[in-house]
């Protein structure tokens, strides 16, 4: 508003910036809030394994929590991106049709004004069990008559389907609690922790930084990605399960003989 009226912009300059940083540091020292912690790939792999045991009869709320956690992790996406997804934004091809899993980021930070939305494709056999789980989820949604394109992908019976970050955090925590995964003392897991966990796990097994940035919609020139990666996290079977398909050296190529 100041700029529109021809006045100098307020609250700018070196001294103002230093004062704001100092105030933020003082606020942090008196805060009792625990810190967000990245979610390990091993925990998400356990969630996927749990959901695959009985996806046709599992309690709908627990099934949703498990599916949400796995999709968020595989997608590297923000919590509000995941919770905003409708059925048309998470497309799961039939087994063997080579469509795989197609994800459309309907809501992303900094892209509200754009008509074009990022689209990501995960091959059917890329993440062991995820495609199978999503097919089972779609089957149950069809049984509930909730498979219309514009219905929330996360809606279950007797719900309206308007979900926010708060719901995403509750689902992630419910899924992790179900497999006995707890954060270190003084830390917390939330719906955004899957984003940091995915970036950390992918980095641990050597996924190229440009691929991590692409999946998470970070600019390759931005330093943001480094604030999400815990560089000393060791490679794990869970990390290979979810992101091994993005590392050529970990993929066994089957080239048909002529």
QUIURQUI-V842050 format. One record per helix or strand of 3 or more residues. SS is the DSSP state (hx for helix, st for strand). FROM is the first residue (numbers start at 1). LEN is the number of residues. Records with the same first field share a line. If there is no record, write none. Layout:
# QUIURQUI-V842050
SS->FROM-LEN ; FROM-LEN
This chain:
# QUIURQUI-V842050
hx->14-16 ; 41-13 ; 60-16 ; 79-5 ; 87-3 ; 130-14 ; 165-14 ; 193-12 ; 209-8 ; 224-5 ; 237-10 ; 248-3
st->90-3 ; 101-4 ; 119-4
